[in-house]
């Protein structure tokens, strides 16, 4: 059944788009920022030979690095200034949010409102710099030995100067992406961080499809399997669109109020609880936590191999957490479920919602206001979150497991599809909201003019 918001959105006049000046400015700013992001993904690190690096990277396709490369829009493959993408910022955000939920001091800061949010954002930035520095150092060390077994050298002049230059460049690239995402969120359309990740995935989509059809032409993948992948992809898109619009509507009753005609009228409304309240955040968070240590161990593996117990540990880590392995899928699935419940608890507060309903005189029929309403909302939200977590785990894990079993030598997972569809739907919804607000503005102006003429 279509909601009132859906009916209103269906009546939006897109001919008014040309008159929505603010919306056009926001769209052009968002497009320009994403173009800058794509340009930066082609700027290589100082001291890296792009030709040799491209040859060496082609030999590692289908592994964990391919997943990271997809999220960064091919920046890791080219080892550009933004090779780490925005993942260190996301990882730092996870750590700060977890700490704010567990540590009393940070929890008190979080309750300070806007000032507390700014302080936590500052801590997140500090954490981003630290994580990028650690990852950047190990990547620089790994690049120096990358390709040694094949008799090739990806770094022109290895040494301390290259390591310092690489770390500083990667920190600058990641911090610039973090700033760019914040600017898109405040001055553009949609969530900046999600849009940057989506832009990277979409940029790699033509390459992925070209590799898929090229493999079919060479005979390494059967035509029937390619057709099956396309059908499954379309089915997943339909499932994602359906689940992202699924809601549990809780009936809210308001007491009778006197109208101008002296009649007593009771108001009714609905509190919509989305089945997937957390959106694309759980897969992104789970991916970033898994990819951070795996990227380090993957690049460091060639240098430490067979030299020490640490080297054996790194090699074992790469083996057990390889793309499509049982341990990787288990950790990834548990991470998605955990962050689904964790982020839902951050986004929706049953206690605060119950208090607001009580202050406004609203109540759920059959449920007493106050603590009982809070418990009921928590009960409902927990159960629909179970469905949402299962849906996210299915979308992200099943395609990756099937593709790994089929032996496809490049990354083509459900996580990317989920992010692209979800972010696209969210962005289109925000565009519709701006158009709707613009139409309301025109109606209010016309009403004022008619009032003055009278």
C-alpha positions in Angstrom: 0.0 0.0 0.0 1.4 3.4 -1.0 2.0 5.8 1.9 1.0 9.5 1.9 4.6 10.5 1.2 4.7 8.1 -1.8 1.5 9.7 -3.2 2.9 13.2 -2.7 6.2 12.2 -4.4 4.3 10.8 -7.4 2.6 14.2 -7.9 5.9 16.0 -8.1 6.1 18.2 -11.2 9.6 17.6 -12.6 9.0 20.5 -15.0 9.7 22.7 -12.0 13.2 21.3 -11.8 14.6 24.1 -13.9 13.2 26.6 -11.5 14.7 24.9 -8.4 17.9 27.0 -8.3 19.1 25.7 -4.9 18.6 22.1 -6.0 20.5 22.7 -9.2 23.4 24.2 -7.3 23.5 21.3 -4.9 23.5 18.8 -7.8 26.3 20.6 -9.8 28.4 20.8 -6.6 27.9 17.0 -6.0 28.8 16.2 -9.6 31.9 18.4 -9.5 33.1 16.9 -6.2 32.7 13.4 -7.6 34.7 14.4 -10.8 37.5 15.7 -8.6 37.4 12.3 -6.7 37.8 10.4 -10.0 40.6 12.7 -11.2 42.5 12.0 -7.9 42.2 8.3 -8.4 44.5 8.6 -11.5 47.3 10.6 -9.7 50.0 8.0 -8.7 52.1 8.1 -5.6 55.6 9.7 -6.1 58.2 7.1 -6.8 55.9 4.4 -8.1 56.2 2.9 -11.6 52.6 2.7 -12.8 53.4 0.3 -15.7 55.1 -2.3 -13.5 52.5 -1.9 -10.8 49.7 -2.6 -13.3 51.4 -5.8 -14.5 51.9 -7.0 -10.9 48.4 -6.2 -9.8 46.9 -8.1 -12.6 48.4 -11.3 -11.0 46.5 -10.7 -7.7 43.0 -10.3 -9.2 40.2 -12.0 -7.4 41.6 -11.6 -3.9 40.9 -9.3 -1.0 42.8 -6.4 -2.6 40.3 -6.6 -5.5 37.5 -5.8 -3.0 39.4 -2.8 -1.7 40.2 -1.7 -5.2 36.5 -1.8 -6.1 35.5 0.4 -3.1 38.3 2.9 -4.0 37.3 3.1 -7.6 40.5 1.5 -9.0 42.7 3.8 -6.9 44.5 0.9 -5.2 45.3 -0.7 -8.5 46.9 2.5 -9.7 48.4 3.2 -6.2 47.1 6.8 -6.4 47.1 9.4 -3.7 43.7 8.1 -2.5 44.6 4.4 -2.7 43.2 3.8 0.8 40.0 5.6 -0.1 37.8 6.7 2.7 37.9 3.4 4.6 40.3 4.7 7.3 37.8 7.4 8.1 35.0 4.8 8.3 37.0 2.6 10.6 37.9 5.5 12.9 34.1 6.4 13.0 33.4 2.9 14.1 35.9 3.0 16.9 34.7 6.4 18.1 31.0 5.4 18.0 31.7 2.2 19.9 33.8 4.1 22.5 31.0 6.7 22.9 28.6 3.9 23.7 30.9 2.2 26.2 33.1 4.9 27.8 31.3 7.2 30.3 33.4 10.2 29.4 32.8 10.0 25.7 29.1 9.2 26.4 28.8 12.4 28.3 30.4 14.3 25.4 27.9 12.7 23.0 25.0 14.1 25.1 26.3 17.7 24.9 24.5 18.2 21.5 26.1 20.0 18.6 29.3 20.9 20.5 29.7 17.2 21.6 29.2 16.0 18.1 31.9 18.4 16.9 34.4 17.1 19.5 33.7 13.4 18.6 34.2 14.3 14.9 37.5 15.8 15.8 38.5 12.6 17.6 37.4 10.7 14.4 39.7 12.9 12.3 42.7 12.2 14.6 41.9 8.5 14.4 41.8 8.7 10.6 45.2 10.2 10.5 46.7 7.5 12.8 45.1 4.6 10.9 46.1 6.0 7.5 49.7 6.5 8.7 49.9 2.8 9.9 48.3 1.4 6.8 50.3 3.7 4.5 53.6 2.7 6.1 52.9 -1.0 5.6 51.8 -0.4 2.0 55.0 1.5 1.3 57.1 -1.3 2.8 55.1 -3.9 0.9 55.4 -1.9 -2.4 59.2 -2.0 -2.1 59.2 -5.8 -2.2 56.1 -6.1 -4.4 57.1 -8.2 -7.5 60.5 -9.2 -6.2 59.7 -12.9 -7.1 58.9 -11.9 -10.7 62.1 -9.9 -11.0 60.2 -6.5 -11.2 60.3 -3.5 -9.0 57.2 -1.3 -8.5 59.2 1.4 -6.6 61.8 3.4 -8.5 64.0 4.3 -5.6 63.1 2.3 -2.4 64.2 3.7 1.0 63.2 5.9 3.9 62.5 8.9 1.7 60.0 6.9 -0.4 58.3 5.6 2.8 57.9 9.0 4.3 56.6 10.5 1.0 54.1 7.7 0.5 52.7 7.9 4.1 52.4 11.7 3.9 50.7 11.5 0.4 48.3 8.8 1.5 47.3 10.8 4.6 46.7 13.9 2.5 44.6 11.9 0.0 42.4 10.3 2.7 41.9 13.5 4.6 41.0 15.3 1.4 38.4 12.6 0.7 37.1 13.0 4.2 36.7 16.7 3.8 35.2 16.3 0.3 32.6 13.9 1.7 31.6 16.4 4.5 31.3 19.1 1.9 29.0 17.0 -0.3 26.8 16.2 2.8 26.4 19.9 3.7 26.4 21.6 0.3 25.4 18.9 -2.0 22.8 16.0 -2.3 22.9 12.8 -0.3 25.5 11.4 2.2 29.0 12.4 0.9 30.8 9.4 2.3 28.3 6.9 0.7 28.3 8.8 -2.6 32.1 8.6 -2.8 32.1 4.9 -2.2 29.3 4.4 -4.7 31.1 6.5 -7.3 34.1 4.3 -7.0 32.0 1.1 -7.4 30.2 2.5 -10.4 33.5 3.6 -12.0 34.7 0.0 -11.7 31.5 -1.5 -13.0 32.3 -1.2 -16.7 35.7 -2.9 -16.1 34.1 -5.7 -14.2 31.5 -6.3 -16.9 34.1 -6.2 -19.6 36.2 -8.8 -17.7 33.1 -10.9 -17.3 32.3 -11.0 -21.0 36.0 -11.3 -22.0 36.2 -14.4 -19.8 33.1 -15.8 -21.5 34.7 -15.1 -24.9 37.9 -16.8 -23.9 35.9 -19.8 -22.6 37.1 -19.6 -19.0 33.5 -18.9 -17.9 30.5 -20.5 -19.6 27.8 -18.5 -21.3 25.2 -20.1 -19.0 27.0 -18.9 -15.9 27.2 -15.3 -17.3 23.4 -15.5 -18.0 22.9 -16.8 -14.4 24.9 -13.9 -13.0 22.9 -11.4 -14.8 19.6 -12.9 -13.7 20.7 -13.2 -10.1 21.9 -9.5 -10.2 18.5 -8.3 -11.5 16.8 -10.4 -8.8 19.0 -8.9 -6.1 18.2 -5.4 -7.3 14.5 -6.1 -7.1 14.9 -7.6 -3.6 16.9 -4.6 -2.4 14.4 -2.1 -3.7 11.5 -4.1 -2.0 13.3 -4.5 1.3 14.5 -0.9 1.5 10.9 0.3 1.3 9.6 -2.3 3.8 8.2 -0.8 7.0 6.4 -1.8 10.2 3.9 1.0 10.8 3.0 1.4 14.4 -0.4 3.0 15.0 -0.3 6.2 17.1 -3.5 7.5 18.6 -4.0 11.1 19.8 -6.8 12.3 22.2 -9.8 14.1 20.9 -9.4 17.8 20.3 -11.8 20.6 19.8 -12.0 22.0 16.3 -13.2 25.4 15.1 -16.7 24.0 14.6 -16.8 22.8 18.2 -16.5 19.1 17.3 -14.3 16.7 19.0 -12.0 14.9 16.6 -9.4 12.2 17.4 -6.2 12.1 15.3 -4.4 9.1 14.1 -1.0 8.7 12.6 1.6 6.0 12.1 5.2 5.7 13.3 7.1 4.0 10.4 9.9 1.6 11.5 12.0 0.6 8.5 13.0 -3.1 8.3 16.5 -2.0 7.4 17.0 1.0 9.6 20.8 0.8 9.4 20.9 1.1 5.6 24.2 0.4 3.9 26.3 1.2 7.1 26.7 -2.4 8.4 28.3 -3.8 5.2 30.5 -0.8 4.9 31.6 -1.0 8.5 32.2 -4.7 8.4 34.1 -4.4 5.1 36.4 -1.7 6.5 37.2 -3.6 9.6 38.2 -6.7 7.6 40.0 -4.9 4.8 42.2 -2.8 7.1 44.3 -5.7 8.5 44.1 -7.7 5.3 45.4 -4.9 3.2 48.4 -4.5 5.5 49.1 -8.3 5.7 48.7 -8.7 1.9 51.3 -6.1 1.1 53.6 -7.2 3.9 53.3 -10.9 3.0 55.9 -10.9 0.2 58.6 -9.3 2.4 58.1 -11.4 5.6 57.4 -14.7 3.9 59.4 -17.5 5.4 61.6 -15.3 7.5 60.1 -15.6 11.0 57.1 -16.7 13.0 55.5 -13.3 12.2 55.9 -14.1 8.5 54.2 -17.4 8.9 51.4 -15.7 10.8 50.9 -13.2 8.0 50.8 -15.9 5.4 48.3 -17.9 7.4 46.1 -14.8 7.8 46.1 -14.2 4.1 45.2 -17.9 3.5 42.3 -18.2 6.0 40.9 -14.8 5.3 41.1 -15.1 1.6 38.0 -13.9 -0.4 35.3 -16.6 -0.3 36.9 -18.6 2.5 34.7 -19.9 5.4 36.5 -17.8 8.0 36.2 -14.6 5.9 32.5 -15.2 5.2 31.8 -16.0 8.9 33.5 -12.9 10.2 31.9 -10.8 7.5 28.4 -12.1 8.3 28.9 -11.6 12.1 30.2 -8.1 11.5 27.1 -7.2 9.4 24.7 -8.6 12.0 26.5 -6.8 14.9 26.7 -3.4 13.1 23.1 -3.7 12.0 21.9 -3.9 15.6 24.5 -1.4 16.8 23.7 1.3 14.3 20.0 0.8 14.6 20.4 1.4 18.3 22.2 4.6 17.5 19.7 5.9 15.0 16.5 5.1 16.8 16.1 5.6 20.6 12.9 4.0 21.9 13.1 5.9 25.2 13.3 9.3 23.5 10.5 8.4 21.1 8.2 7.2 24.0 8.9 10.4 25.9 8.0 12.6 22.8 4.8 10.7 22.3 3.9 11.2 26.0 4.6 14.9 25.8 2.4 15.3 22.7 -0.4 13.3 24.2 0.1 10.4 21.8 -0.1 6.7 22.7 -0.2 3.3 21.1 -3.6 1.7 21.5 -3.5 -1.0 24.2 -0.1 0.2 25.5 0.3 2.5 28.5 2.4 5.6 27.8 6.0 5.8 29.2 8.0 2.8 30.1 5.5 0.3 28.6 5.6 2.2 25.2 9.4 2.2 25.3 9.5 -1.6 25.9 6.9 -2.2 23.1 8.9 -0.1 20.6 12.1 -1.9 21.6 10.3 -5.2 21.2 9.1 -4.4 17.7 12.3 -2.8 16.6 14.4 -5.8 17.7 12.3 -8.2 15.8 12.3 -6.3 12.5 16.0 -5.7 12.9 16.5 -9.5 12.9 14.8 -9.6 9.5 16.9 -6.6 8.3 20.2 -8.2 9.5 19.3 -11.5 7.8 18.5 -9.7 4.6 21.8 -7.8 4.6 23.8 -10.9 5.3 22.0 -12.7 2.5 22.6 -9.9 0.0 26.3 -9.6 0.9 27.3 -13.2 1.5 25.4 -15.5 -0.9 26.6 -13.8 -4.1 30.2 -13.7 -2.9 30.2 -17.3 -1.9 28.6 -18.4 -5.2 31.0 -16.4 -7.2 34.0 -17.7 -5.3 32.8 -21.3 -5.8 32.4 -20.6 -9.6 36.0 -19.5 -9.7 35.5 -16.0 -11.2 38.9 -14.3 -11.1 37.6 -10.8 -10.2 35.4 -9.2 -7.6 31.7 -9.1 -8.3 29.8 -9.1 -5.0 26.4 -8.3 -3.6 27.9 -5.7 -1.2 28.7 -3.4 -4.1 25.2 -3.9 -5.6 23.6 -3.1 -2.2 25.6 0.1 -1.8 24.9 1.3 -5.3 21.1 0.7 -5.2 20.7 1.9 -1.6 22.6 5.2 -2.1 20.9 5.8 -5.4 17.4 5.4 -3.8 18.4 7.7 -0.9 19.8 10.3 -3.3 16.7 10.3 -5.5 14.5 10.5 -2.4 16.4 13.6 -1.3 16.0 15.2 -4.7 12.2 14.5 -4.5 12.2 16.2 -1.1 13.8 19.3 -2.5 11.4 19.4 -5.4 8.5 18.9 -3.0 9.7 21.7 -0.8 10.1 24.0 -3.8 6.5 23.3 -4.9 5.3 24.0 -1.4 7.2 27.3 -1.5 5.4 28.3 -4.8 2.0 27.4 -3.3 2.6 29.5 -0.2 3.7 32.5 -2.4 0.5 32.1 -4.5 -1.7 32.0 -1.4 -0.1 35.2 0.0 -0.6 37.0 -3.3 -4.3 36.0 -3.4 -4.7 37.1 0.2 -3.3 40.6 -0.6 -5.5 40.9 -3.7 -8.6 40.4 -1.5 
